[in-house]
């Protein structure tokens, strides 16, 4: 599908809507659409997503500023019609091949009413196949804009439901506000929130992102991290059987064992093979992840730190430990700690960890983990955001169906 995103400005201009524009464009491109951005300022940051600068769309353009000064005072200046025609001509050339135009704030803010009028005219004249009006901010319901708004045209374009255009806003509260303003049913407005680029925000390495995507970790909850080598004293059988028990209560639970089997001890490879069979027997192929399968040489330190940022809890079921370095890493990463009750681990974690006996049943350990996490509001919010508010999730759950509709 050929899609145009329209706004007053685009990245690298810094702003909330510009950030949304960037991530929407990237998700649309990854989904196989042809995407272009039309803006008054900005530049292409990705060769796959061209930014076409049409200077008169810029709210800082001299003509726009001059016209706006008159409009703010309640007068439609003589040059307004000419500016509308110029912008309309510019837009027509750029949107003629588009199957969908998504206009951000153009139909809700009085930043450039000539652009608003030009877009409305093109839509009414049938020059745009499908128009989605994405409303982040509403001038008519915001106190700071009231002195700049006046009854009649063109200000009324910002409080009129454009016939046939799809209305999108960013929250339920905004939907109610927009419905009241446009005098339409809230059901005629789609709510699609802004999202979070988790990989960028957490500073994840490309290798980590590939693993995260391949293992579908963004939809897992909880993600238990066991950052140890594949050796028998780490008691990874208990990690697997506990995960199997935990998934009966939390079916999206996942385990990530980061370490390698190494080459120094041949028995470690035998142990890895044993764990792979155990995983198959427990039907955990999609949830118990041994990174030794993907990185037999081991993860670089930066990627290991990434997994601490991704994980929801440290799970350390070792039978024997002389120190327990993961306890320190988990502490700095603000992770809840579930570990076997060994003197070395208790010396490090004190009363900040939740302990269990290596002789306890997987069912009991799973209950312990589930109970603690369910009581943790930080964990619950983290999972909610990871599953519902990443751009990838928002695109697949909400933006793609909107386009298909």
NUPA-484553 format. One line per 10 residues: number of its first residue (from 0); their letters; for each residue x, y, z of N, C-alpha, C. Coordinates in steps of 0.02 Angstrom, whole numbers, plus 50000, padded with zeros to 5 digits. Atoms other than C-alpha are relative to their C-alpha. Layout:
NUM	a	X:Y:Z:X:Y:Z:X:Y:Z ~ ...
END
This chain:
0	xxxxxxxxxx	50042:49941:50000:50000:50000:50000:50044:50063:50000 ~ 49963:49937:50004:50060:50176:49958:49970:50049:50051 ~ 50026:49961:49944:50043:50282:50116:50040:50065:50008 ~ 49968:49936:49986:50080:50466:50148:49982:50022:50071 ~ 50009:49970:49934:50104:50537:50323:50010:50075:49994 ~ 50000:49927:50008:50069:50723:50337:50002:50034:50068 ~ 49997:49960:49939:50120:50845:50473:50037:50065:49985 ~ 49966:49936:50010:50188:51020:50495:50075:49992:49995 ~ 49928:50012:50000:50363:50952:50528:50014:49926:50012 ~ 49981:50070:49994:50456:50787:50531:50070:49996:50031
10	xxxxxxxxxx	49932:50007:49974:50614:50717:50612:50050:50025:49948 ~ 49974:49999:49932:50747:50770:50651:49972:50055:50045 ~ 50033:49953:49954:50633:50908:50719:49977:49961:50061 ~ 50016:50035:49939:50607:50860:50900:49931:50020:50025 ~ 50067:49987:49975:50429:50843:50962:49962:49935:50008 ~ 50039:50061:49987:50299:50718:51022:49970:49972:49937 ~ 50031:50025:50061:50205:50706:50857:50053:49978:49950 ~ 49946:50020:50045:50367:50700:50759:50027:49931:50018 ~ 49978:50066:49978:50421:50551:50863:49950:49946:49979 ~ 50052:50047:50022:50255:50464:50829:50006:49988:49925
20	xxxxxxxxxx	49994:50004:50072:50276:50502:50645:50057:49953:49980 ~ 49941:50041:50015:50449:50422:50644:49985:49926:50011 ~ 50011:50071:49984:50394:50261:50728:49944:49970:49958 ~ 50052:50025:50044:50235:50244:50627:50028:49984:49931 ~ 49970:50011:50066:50333:50263:50466:50043:49938:50000 ~ 49956:50059:49997:50459:50132:50521:49959:49936:50003 ~ 50041:50060:49996:50323:50007:50567:49964:49987:49934 ~ 50032:50008:50065:50231:50037:50403:50049:49972:49949 ~ 49949:50025:50046:50393:50010:50307:50015:49927:50013 ~ 49985:50070:49984:50430:49848:50400:49944:49953:49979
30	xxxxxxxxxx	50057:50040:50020:50256:49788:50358:49993:49994:49924 ~ 49999:50006:50073:50295:49808:50173:49965:50055:49962 ~ 50032:49944:50034:50205:49971:50136:50052:50049:49973 ~ 49959:49944:50024:50279:50113:50033:49978:50062:50038 ~ 50017:49945:49955:50288:50262:50149:50039:50063:49980 ~ 49968:49935:50009:50323:50446:50119:49974:50047:50053 ~ 50021:49949:49953:50316:50592:50238:50000:50068:49966 ~ 50004:49932:50025:50258:50765:50185:50001:50047:50061 ~ 49993:49954:49943:50310:50906:50302:50031:50065:49977 ~ 49971:49935:50016:50361:51087:50304:50072:50006:50020
40	xxxxxxxxxx	49930:50003:49980:50525:51048:50392:50017:49928:50015 ~ 49977:50068:49987:50629:50891:50415:50047:49977:49945 ~ 49958:50029:50052:50742:50778:50316:49998:49924:50005 ~ 50001:50073:50002:50757:50597:50265:50053:49971:50046 ~ 49952:50034:49956:50837:50491:50402:50009:49927:49982 ~ 49997:50070:50022:50804:50323:50319:49983:50000:49926 ~ 50010:49998:50072:50821:50297:50132:49935:49967:49979 ~ 50062:50035:50017:50668:50184:50135:49938:50043:50014 ~ 50056:49957:49980:50560:50325:50206:50016:50072:49980 ~ 49983:49932:50021:50582:50483:50102:49957:50053:50033
50	xxxxxxxxxx	50035:49942:49973:50536:50649:50180:49999:50054:49946 ~ 50007:49948:50051:50469:50773:50054:49981:50066:50035 ~ 50011:49936:49967:50482:50952:50116:49961:50047:49954 ~ 50040:49950:50035:50344:51070:50058:49999:50060:50047 ~ 49984:49946:49952:50397:51235:50135:49939:50033:50030 ~ 50058:49963:49975:50223:51311:50152:49961:49961:50053 ~ 50031:50039:49946:50170:51170:50270:50028:50019:50067 ~ 49964:49983:49938:50292:51237:50399:49963:50057:50037 ~ 50033:49948:49961:50211:51337:50539:50044:50062:50008 ~ 49955:49942:49997:50365:51450:50534:50008:50036:49934
60	xxxxxxxxxx	49992:49969:50065:50349:51492:50350:49973:50072:50003 ~ 50020:49929:49994:50338:51683:50328:49927:50012:49979 ~ 50069:49991:50020:50173:51673:50232:49952:49974:50052 ~ 50043:50031:49950:50099:51557:50362:49995:50045:50062 ~ 49999:49958:49940:50152:51670:50506:49960:50064:49989 ~ 50036:49937:50015:50083:51826:50422:49925:49988:50000 ~ 50071:50017:50003:49916:51743:50385:49973:49982:50069 ~ 50023:50021:49934:49905:51668:50558:49989:50060:50046 ~ 50008:49940:49958:49928:51837:50641:49932:50032:49989 ~ 50066:49972:50015:49772:51900:50552:49944:49954:50024
70	xxxxxxxxxx	50051:50048:49979:49674:51741:50584:49991:50000:50076 ~ 50003:49999:49927:49717:51745:50769:49960:50060:50026 ~ 50037:49940:49981:49643:51919:50776:49928:49999:49977 ~ 50070:50008:50021:49482:51857:50695:49986:50023:49929 ~ 50009:49976:50069:49512:51919:50516:50030:49950:49951 ~ 49973:50041:50054:49530:51810:50361:50032:50047:49950 ~ 49966:49951:50043:49663:51906:50262:49990:49984:49926 ~ 50009:50009:50072:49654:51931:50075:50046:49946:49971 ~ 49952:50048:50028:49808:51823:50046:49986:49927:50022 ~ 50014:50068:49975:49730:51673:50136:49980:49953:49943
80	xxxxxxxxxx	50024:50042:50055:49641:51606:49981:50058:49980:49954 ~ 49944:50016:50043:49800:51617:49878:50047:49949:50032 ~ 49957:50048:49965:49901:51524:50010:49968:49931:50000 ~ 50035:50065:50002:49769:51388:50019:50009:49969:49931 ~ 49993:50028:50068:49778:51368:49829:50071:49976:49987 ~ 49931:50022:50009:49968:51359:49831:50013:49934:50036 ~ 49989:50062:49961:49970:51226:49968:49961:49943:49968 ~ 50041:50052:50032:49829:51131:49882:50035:49973:49938 ~ 49964:50021:50060:49929:51127:49721:50061:49958:50018 ~ 49942:50039:49978:50085:51067:49813:49979:49931:50024
90	xxxxxxxxxx	50023:50064:49972:49989:50932:49905:49974:49953:49945 ~ 50031:50041:50051:49895:50872:49752:50052:49960:49962 ~ 49947:50035:50036:50056:50829:49662:50029:49943:50043 ~ 49967:50048:49956:50119:50734:49815:49955:49944:50023 ~ 50045:50052:49974:49964:50637:49865:49961:49964:49945 ~ 50041:50028:50054:49895:50593:49694:50007:49925:49993 ~ 49990:50073:50007:49971:50418:49697:49989:49962:50066 ~ 50008:50032:49935:49936:50384:49881:49933:49965:50006 ~ 50063:50034:49985:49807:50256:49932:49972:50021:50067 ~ 50021:49977:49934:49802:50322:50110:50041:50061:50018
100	xxxxxxxxxx	49966:49942:49971:49844:50493:50183:49982:50002:50074 ~ 50010:49994:49928:49868:50502:50372:50025:50068:50021 ~ 49983:49931:49983:49863:50683:50430:50000:50008:50076 ~ 49992:49993:49928:49928:50716:50605:49989:50073:50022 ~ 50017:49934:49970:49848:50866:50696:49981:50054:49950 ~ 50016:49949:50051:49814:50955:50531:49927:50022:50006 ~ 50071:49984:49996:49626:50947:50561:49977:50014:50071 ~ 50020:49988:49930:49631:50985:50747:50035:50060:50031 ~ 49964:49942:49973:49757:51126:50776:50001:50057:49949 ~ 50000:49941:50043:49758:51303:50706:50070:50026:49986
110	xxxxxxxxxx	49931:49980:50013:49945:51303:50674:50010:50025:49929 ~ 49994:49981:50070:49923:51318:50485:49931:49987:49968 ~ 50069:50010:50025:49740:51341:50437:49996:49999:49925 ~ 49999:50005:50073:49785:51363:50255:50012:49928:49979 ~ 49989:50071:50013:49852:51185:50256:49936:49961:50016 ~ 50062:50034:49982:49694:51127:50346:49948:50007:49945 ~ 50049:49987:50053:49584:51209:50214:50019:49965:49935 ~ 49978:50032:50061:49689:51142:50071:49987:49925:50003 ~ 50012:50072:49992:49679:50964:50138:49926:49985:49995 ~ 50072:50010:50002:49492:50981:50163:49974:50004:49928
120	xxxxxxxxxx	50022:49992:50070:49468:51042:49984:50018:49939:49958 ~ 49978:50059:50038:49569:50898:49912:49956:49939:50017 ~ 50041:50056:49979:49468:50774:50014:49929:50006:49971 ~ 50067:49989:50026:49302:50850:49962:49997:49992:49924 ~ 49997:50006:50073:49357:50853:49780:50016:49930:49976 ~ 49986:50069:50019:49397:50667:49783:50072:49989:49978 ~ 49930:50007:50020:49584:50694:49760:50039:49954:50047 ~ 49969:50046:49952:49624:50582:49909:49956:49939:50007 ~ 50040:50062:49999:49570:50400:49911:49974:49984:50069 ~ 50018:50015:49931:49570:50373:50099:50037:50048:50045
130	xxxxxxxxxx	49970:49950:49956:49600:50504:50233:49988:49980:50073 ~ 50002:50014:49929:49641:50466:50414:50023:50063:50037 ~ 49984:49941:49961:49637:50616:50531:50021:49978:50070 ~ 49971:50024:49937:49751:50575:50677:50006:50060:50047 ~ 50005:49941:49958:49708:50697:50816:50035:49989:50067 ~ 49964:50004:49936:49834:50716:50957:49975:50055:50048 ~ 50019:49941:49960:49783:50890:51018:49941:50035:49967 ~ 50060:49968:50025:49620:50986:51001:49999:50073:50019 ~ 49997:49928:49985:49629:51174:50986:49936:50025:50034 ~ 50063:49973:49976:49444:51204:51018:49984:49981:50073
140	xxxxxxxxxx	50013:50020:49931:49448:51114:51187:50058:50016:50046 ~ 49940:49983:49960:49615:51184:51248:50001:50074:50015 ~ 50007:49931:49978:49614:51344:51348:50050:50047:49966 ~ 49948:49954:50025:49778:51414:51281:49988:50022:49928 ~ 50013:49982:50070:49709:51419:51102:49938:50043:49992 ~ 50067:49970:50008:49541:51502:51139:50002:50070:49971 ~ 49996:49932:50027:49596:51680:51101:50015:50002:49926 ~ 49982:50003:50071:49653:51624:50928:49945:49972:49957 ~ 50053:50033:50037:49490:51540:50878:49938:50044:49997 ~ 50058:49957:50011:49334:51621:50807:49947:49962:49962
150	xxxxxxxxxx	50054:50035:50036:49164:51566:50741:50008:50007:49924 ~ 50000:49996:50073:49152:51525:50556:50059:49965:49968 ~ 49947:50031:50040:49268:51468:50419:50060:50046:50000 ~ 49979:50071:50002:49411:51417:50422:50006:49967:50069 ~ 49990:50029:49933:49414:51394:50612:49954:49941:50013 ~ 50048:50054:49988:49260:51282:50607:50022:49933:49970 ~ 49974:50064:50026:49357:51154:50505:50030:49957:50055 ~ 49968:50036:49944:49439:51107:50670:49950:49971:50048 ~ 50051:50029:49956:49274:51063:50752:49942:49971:49959 ~ 50048:50030:50045:49186:50983:50605:50023:49929:49982
160	xxxxxxxxxx	49984:50068:50022:49178:50797:50565:50002:49999:49924 ~ 49993:50000:50072:49246:50790:50388:49966:49938:49972 ~ 50038:50058:50024:49125:50677:50292:50045:49946:49969 ~ 49964:50057:50030:49199:50505:50256:50070:49989:50026 ~ 49932:50009:49973:49366:50535:50342:49998:49958:50064 ~ 49995:50040:49939:49421:50414:50477:50031:50042:50055 ~ 49976:49961:49943:49448:50491:50648:50039:49953:50047 ~ 49959:50037:49953:49588:50428:50761:50024:50048:50053 ~ 49969:49960:49947:49642:50494:50929:50038:49954:50047 ~ 49947:50037:49966:49768:50441:51058:49982:49972:50069
170	xxxxxxxxxx	50019:50025:49935:49671:50403:51217:49924:49999:50005 ~ 50072:50002:49990:49497:50363:51280:49973:50069:50021 ~ 50021:49933:49979:49488:50533:51364:49995:50047:49940 ~ 50001:49958:50060:49532:50618:51199:49942:49981:49955 ~ 50056:50021:50043:49401:50513:51109:49935:50032:50023 ~ 50061:49969:49974:49263:50576:51223:49999:50075:49985 ~ 49993:49929:50014:49327:50753:51202:49986:50016:49927 ~ 50009:49989:50072:49332:50739:51013:49928:49985:49978 ~ 50069:50017:50017:49162:50656:51002:49953:50057:50018 ~ 50041:49944:49980:49084:50798:51099:50010:50060:49955
180	xxxxxxxxxx	49984:49943:50043:49173:50927:50993:49968:49993:49931 ~ 50024:50012:50069:49124:50848:50825:49926:49982:49998 ~ 50070:50021:49995:48950:50796:50887:49988:49935:49962 ~ 50006:50067:50029:48976:50616:50833:50005:49949:50056 ~ 49995:50054:49950:48969:50449:50923:50073:49983:50013 ~ 49931:50022:49986:49129:50395:51012:50020:49938:49960 ~ 49985:50060:50038:49114:50232:50916:50026:50015:49930 ~ 49975:49980:50066:49155:50328:50757:50073:50021:50003 ~ 49930:49979:49990:49327:50369:50828:50041:49941:50025 ~ 49955:50055:49979:49468:50243:50842:50053:50027:50047
190	xxxxxxxxxx	49947:49982:49953:49585:50253:50991:50062:49959:49985 ~ 49936:50033:50010:49766:50212:50949:50053:50041:50038 ~ 49954:49960:49958:49892:50265:51082:50068:50008:49967 ~ 49930:49996:50017:50069:50323:51058:50036:49942:50033 ~ 49965:50059:49975:50197:50188:51089:50071:50015:50022 ~ 49932:49997:49976:50369:50153:51155:50044:49956:49957 ~ 49950:50040:50035:50519:50096:51056:50044:49967:50053 ~ 49968:50033:49944:50577:49968:51183:50075:49989:49987 ~ 49930:50015:50014:50739:49923:51096:50043:50062:50005 ~ 49962:49938:49995:50794:50104:51082:50002:50025:50072
200	xxxxxxxxxx	50004:49974:49932:50735:50153:51256:50046:49961:50047 ~ 49958:50041:49958:50826:50007:51336:50072:49996:49975 ~ 49932:50000:50027:50979:50032:51225:50024:49931:49982 ~ 49982:50069:50014:50977:49853:51163:50047:49994:49940 ~ 49954:50014:50055:51117:49786:51054:49963:49965:49942 ~ 50034:50034:50056:51068:49727:50877:49995:49924:50009 ~ 50002:50072:49989:51114:49549:50925:49944:49981:50049 ~ 50052:50013:49951:50997:49558:51074:49931:50008:49969 ~ 50064:49988:50032:50856:49629:50969:49981:49940:49956 ~ 50013:50059:50042:50873:49484:50846:49977:49941:50042
210	xxxxxxxxxx	50019:50055:49956:50865:49358:50987:49931:50012:50030 ~ 50065:49983:49970:50719:49448:51069:49943:49987:49951 ~ 50051:50010:50051:50621:49445:50906:49991:49926:49984 ~ 50004:50071:50017:50664:49265:50864:49966:49959:50055 ~ 50028:50037:49943:50615:49206:51038:49933:50028:50022 ~ 50064:49969:49985:50461:49320:51043:49995:50019:50074 ~ 49998:49984:49929:50511:49383:51215:49956:50059:50019 ~ 50040:49942:49982:50412:49544:51204:49930:49982:50023 ~ 50067:50021:49980:50252:49445:51228:50002:49952:50059 ~ 49993:50046:49943:50320:49334:51369:49988:50037:50065
220	xxxxxxxxxx	50010:49969:49934:50274:49365:51551:49987:49945:50051 ~ 49938:49962:49991:50365:49342:51661:50057:49970:49960 ~ 49938:50025:50029:50537:49327:51583:50048:49987:50059 ~ 49953:50018:49947:50648:49233:51707:50069:49994:49969 ~ 49931:50000:50026:50834:49260:51681:50044:49957:50044 ~ 49952:50043:49965:50960:49126:51728:50067:50008:49964 ~ 49938:49983:50036:51129:49200:51678:50059:49958:50024 ~ 49949:50047:49976:51239:49047:51708:50024:49957:49942 ~ 49975:50048:50049:51345:48925:51611:49960:49936:50005 ~ 50037:50063:50001:51270:48759:51562:50043:49946:50032
230	xxxxxxxxxx	49964:50051:49961:51346:48652:51699:49952:49972:50052 ~ 50048:50036:49957:51264:48526:51817:49990:50035:50066 ~ 50009:49969:49934:51296:48624:51976:49953:50060:49998 ~ 50048:49944:50006:51184:48763:51909:49927:49975:50004 ~ 50066:50029:49986:51036:48643:51927:49947:50024:49952 ~ 50046:49973:50049:50952:48693:51766:49938:49956:49989 ~ 50060:50042:50003:50835:48544:51774:49944:50033:50042 ~ 50049:49968:49957:50750:48635:51917:49971:50063:49967 ~ 50025:49941:50035:50738:48792:51812:49946:49979:49949 ~ 50047:50023:50050:50649:48694:51675:49935:49974:50031
240	xxxxxxxxxx	50060:50029:49970:50530:48598:51788:49960:50054:50037 ~ 50036:49944:49968:50488:48757:51885:49963:50041:49948 ~ 50034:49964:50054:50449:48846:51722:49938:49963:49978 ~ 50058:50039:50021:50334:48704:51671:49942:50008:50050 ~ 50052:49991:49949:50241:48720:51836:49973:50072:50000 ~ 50020:49930:50000:50237:48910:51826:49953:50016:49942 ~ 50041:49987:50059:50160:48907:51652:49928:49976:50008 ~ 50069:50020:49987:50006:48820:51723:49960:50058:50029 ~ 50032:49941:49971:49969:48982:51816:50011:50061:49956 ~ 49982:49945:50044:50059:49105:51701:50023:49972:49933
250	xxxxxxxxxx	49984:50038:50061:50051:49027:51527:50049:50033:49952 ~ 49952:49967:50044:50163:49158:51446:50070:50003:50031 ~ 49935:49998:49966:50308:49130:51567:50054:49972:49954 ~ 49943:50023:50040:50479:49108:51486:50062:50001:50043 ~ 49935:50005:49966:50654:49064:51542:50055:50011:49950 ~ 49942:49989:50044:50817:49126:51466:50063:49982:50039 ~ 49935:50020:49972:50979:49036:51510:50053:50026:49952 ~ 49956:49963:50046:51117:49145:51440:50066:49966:49985 ~ 49931:50024:50005:51275:49042:51464:50011:49947:49947 ~ 49979:50049:50048:51371:48929:51349:50021:49935:50035
260	xxxxxxxxxx	49976:50064:49972:51415:48746:51376:50076:49999:50002 ~ 49927:49997:50000:51595:48789:51336:50031:49938:49968 ~ 49964:50056:50032:51727:48673:51265:50048:49967:50048 ~ 49951:50027:49954:51834:48642:51419:49978:49933:50030 ~ 50025:50060:49967:51723:48508:51494:49950:49964:49954 ~ 50044:50036:50047:51649:48378:51373:49933:49982:50032 ~ 50063:50020:49968:51518:48331:51503:49948:50056:49996 ~ 50048:49946:50006:51440:48504:51484:49958:49994:49937 ~ 50038:50010:50062:51391:48464:51305:49949:49945:50010 ~ 50047:50054:49985:51312:48303:51367:49942:50028:50041
270	xxxxxxxxxx	50052:49970:49958:51219:48406:51496:49953:50044:49958 ~ 50041:49959:50045:51159:48527:51362:49951:49955:49961 ~ 50044:50046:50036:51092:48379:51262:49945:49973:50045 ~ 50049:50024:49952:51006:48314:51418:49946:50053:50011 ~ 50048:49946:49989:50924:48485:51445:49954:50009:49939 ~ 50041:49994:50060:50865:48492:51265:49946:49946:49998 ~ 50050:50054:49998:50780:48323:51286:49948:50014:50054 ~ 50047:49983:49946:50704:48378:51452:49952:50054:49977 ~ 50043:49946:50026:50639:48535:51368:49946:49972:49954 ~ 50049:50031:50045:50556:48429:51234:49949:49959:50039
280	xxxxxxxxxx	50046:50041:49960:50482:48310:51362:49949:50042:50037 ~ 50045:49956:49963:50408:48456:51458:49960:50047:49955 ~ 50034:49958:50050:50345:48538:51297:50012:50074:50012 ~ 49980:49931:49986:50441:48697:51332:50042:50031:49943 ~ 49957:49976:50054:50521:48723:51161:49992:50074:49985 ~ 50011:49929:50015:50442:48895:51139:50008:50046:50059 ~ 49998:49957:49941:50472:48956:51315:50064:49993:50041 ~ 49936:50008:49965:50634:48884:51387:50056:50008:49949 ~ 49952:49982:50051:50775:48965:51291:50072:49993:50026 ~ 49929:50009:49985:50956:48907:51298:50039:50038:49947
290	xxxxxxxxxx	49966:49959:50050:51058:49042:51214:50063:49967:49974 ~ 49944:50039:50026:51199:48916:51195:49985:49972:49931 ~ 50020:50024:50066:51100:48856:51044:50013:50053:49947 ~ 49995:49946:50048:51113:49027:50962:50069:50033:50002 ~ 49934:49969:49991:51279:49090:51031:50045:49951:50038 ~ 49959:50050:49965:51388:48938:51071:50065:50028:50027 ~ 49938:49968:49977:51536:49054:51093:49986:50045:50061 ~ 50019:49959:49943:51440:49151:51227:49980:50070:49979 ~ 50023:49932:50014:51358:49322:51233:50054:50051:50020 ~ 49957:49945:49977:51463:49481:51237:49969:50033:50061
300	xxxxxxxxxx	50023:49971:49937:51450:49576:51400:49942:50049:49990 ~ 50052:49950:50012:51343:49713:51324:49932:49966:49989 ~ 50062:50036:50012:51213:49587:51265:49974:49968:50064 ~ 50022:50028:49937:51211:49502:51434:49966:50053:50043 ~ 50032:49945:49963:51172:49670:51515:49931:50015:49971 ~ 50065:49990:50031:51031:49689:51389:49947:49954:50030 ~ 50050:50048:49975:50947:49532:51454:49980:50015:50072 ~ 50020:49977:49934:50950:49601:51630:49947:50055:49994 ~ 50049:49947:50010:50854:49751:51563:49934:49973:49973 ~ 50060:50030:50029:50732:49640:51470:49962:49957:50051
310	xxxxxxxxxx	50030:50050:49956:50700:49515:51610:49956:50031:50053 ~ 50044:49979:49946:50569:49524:51746:50025:49976:50068 ~ 49975:50026:49936:50661:49423:51878:50061:49957:49987 ~ 49943:50046:50001:50824:49332:51914:49979:49935:50033 ~ 50016:50066:49973:50801:49145:51941:50064:49959:50002 ~ 49935:50032:49992:50954:49057:52012:49991:49938:50045 ~ 50013:50060:49960:50922:48876:52066:50062:49958:50014 ~ 49937:50036:49994:51105:48829:52089:50002:49954:50061 ~ 49987:50045:49943:51156:48682:52199:50064:50022:50037 ~ 49935:49981:49971:51327:48759:52230:50022:50067:49972
320	xxxxxxxxxx	49973:49935:50021:51396:48937:52223:50054:50022:50049 ~ 49948:49973:49958:51558:49012:52287:49991:50075:50012 ~ 50011:49928:49992:51503:49191:52259:49930:50019:49978 ~ 50067:49983:50024:51352:49227:52147:49997:50069:49969 ~ 49997:49935:50032:51393:49373:52034:49933:50024:49971 ~ 50065:49977:50026:51218:49375:51953:49958:50038:50052 ~ 50037:49964:49948:51150:49435:52121:50016:50075:49996 ~ 49979:49930:50005:51251:49596:52103:49970:50033:49937 ~ 50026:49973:50063:51199:49620:51921:49925:50011:50005 ~ 50073:49993:49993:51016:49590:51963:49983:50059:50044
330	xxxxxxxxxx	50013:49944:49955:51025:49715:52105:50005:50067:49964 ~ 49991:49938:50038:51092:49852:51992:49946:50008:49946 ~ 50051:49999:50052:50960:49805:51863:49930:50004:50028 ~ 50065:49994:49966:50819:49819:51991:49955:49940:49989 ~ 50039:50060:50011:50764:49640:51964:49984:49966:50066 ~ 50014:50046:49944:50673:49536:52094:50044:49938:49994 ~ 49953:50056:50000:50785:49392:52145:49967:49940:50033 ~ 50022:50064:49973:50728:49212:52169:50060:49952:49994 ~ 49939:50041:50003:50874:49100:52216:49999:49946:50054 ~ 49994:50054:49951:50920:48941:52307:50033:50027:50063
340	xxxxxxxxxx	49977:49975:49935:50959:48961:52491:50069:49973:50015 ~ 49930:50018:49990:51148:48948:52485:50034:50055:50039 ~ 49966:49949:49960:51263:49037:52608:50030:50057:49959 ~ 49967:49948:50040:51358:49129:52471:49948:50049:49971 ~ 50051:49957:50028:51197:49195:52393:49965:50042:50054 ~ 50031:49963:49945:51119:49242:52560:50046:50055:50026 ~ 49953:49948:49980:51278:49336:52606:49996:50062:49956 ~ 50003:49944:50048:51259:49442:52450:49932:50036:50002 ~ 50067:49971:50010:51071:49468:52441:49965:50016:50066 ~ 50032:49987:49936:51024:49465:52626:49924:49992:49996
350	xxxxxxxxxx	50072:50006:50000:50839:49499:52650:49968:50029:49937 ~ 50027:49972:50061:50822:49575:52476:49980:49947:49949 ~ 50017:50054:50047:50800:49405:52389:49946:49956:50030 ~ 50047:50052:49979:50668:49269:52397:50034:49933:49990 ~ 49960:50061:50002:50746:49102:52439:49955:49938:49999 ~ 50033:50065:49999:50695:48921:52411:50053:49946:50007 ~ 49955:50057:49993:50772:48753:52447:50006:49963:49933 ~ 49992:50039:50061:50846:48654:52303:49964:49934:50005 ~ 50037:50063:49990:50752:48506:52378:49925:50011:49996 ~ 50072:49986:50004:50584:48594:52363:49973:49977:49933
360	xxxxxxxxxx	50030:50023:50063:50461:48542:52228:49994:50059:49952 ~ 50009:49947:50050:50450:48639:52065:49933:50036:50009 ~ 50066:49969:49991:50266:48668:52102:50002:50053:50055 ~ 49996:49952:49945:50305:48755:52267:50041:50062:49980 ~ 49958:49944:50021:50443:48861:52191:49962:50044:49951 ~ 50040:49962:50048:50328:48911:52048:49948:50042:50036 ~ 50050:49962:49962:50193:48963:52172:50032:50060:50035 ~ 49963:49946:49967:50322:49067:52265:50013:50057:49951 ~ 49985:49949:50051:50374:49158:52106:49937:50036:49978 ~ 50063:49970:50024:50196:49185:52045:49970:50047:50052
370	xxxxxxxxxx	50030:49958:49947:50137:49252:52214:50037:50066:50006 ~ 49961:49939:49992:50280:49376:52229:49990:50048:49942 ~ 50006:49957:50058:50264:49441:52052:49930:50030:49994 ~ 50069:49974:50005:50075:49458:52057:49988:50057:50049 ~ 50007:49946:49950:50094:49570:52210:50043:50061:49983 ~ 49952:49947:50018:50225:49678:52123:49970:50046:49947 ~ 50031:49956:50050:50142:49829:52037:50048:50022:49946 ~ 49951:49980:50050:50303:49876:51950:50005:49946:49946 ~ 49998:50055:50049:50312:49704:51868:49937:50000:49957 ~ 50063:50004:50037:50128:49708:51819:49996:50057:49948
380	xxxxxxxxxx	50000:49945:50048:50145:49880:51739:50050:49988:49944 ~ 49947:50014:50049:50306:49828:51651:49974:49952:49946 ~ 50027:50049:50047:50221:49678:51571:49946:50031:49957 ~ 50054:49967:50037:50069:49780:51523:50028:50046:49945 ~ 49971:49955:50049:50176:49910:51436:50036:49962:49945 ~ 49962:50039:50050:50285:49780:51350:49953:49966:49950 ~ 50046:50037:50043:50135:49687:51280:49951:50045:49962 ~ 50051:49958:50029:50020:49833:51242:50025:50065:49969 ~ 49981:49933:50019:50122:49990:51213:50067:50005:49963 ~ 49944:49993:50045:50271:49947:51105:49973:50015:49930
390	xxxxxxxxxx	50024:49981:50067:50259:50015:50929:49983:49938:49958 ~ 50013:50061:50038:50269:49840:50856:49932:49971:50017 ~ 50064:50026:49978:50122:49783:50960:49942:50044:49977 ~ 50053:49953:50021:50020:49939:50923:49987:49995:49926 ~ 50010:50006:50073:50049:49921:50737:49958:49938:49984 ~ 50035:50062:50019:49993:49739:50728:49930:49996:50028 ~ 50066:50006:49969:49846:49756:50847:49951:50054:49977 ~ 50046:49945:50012:49776:49924:50794:50010:50037:49934 ~ 49991:49961:50062:49857:50014:50647:49986:49957:49938 ~ 50012:50043:50058:49858:49866:50526:49925:49988:49988
400	xxxxx	50073:50008:50012:49671:49829:50554:49966:50063:49975 ~ 50029:49938:50024:49631:50013:50529:50012:50009:49925 ~ 49984:49994:50071:49720:50012:50361:49961:49949:49959 ~ 50037:50052:50037:49638:49849:50309:49926:50017:49995 ~ 50070:49982:50000:49469:49918:50356:49985:50055:49950
END
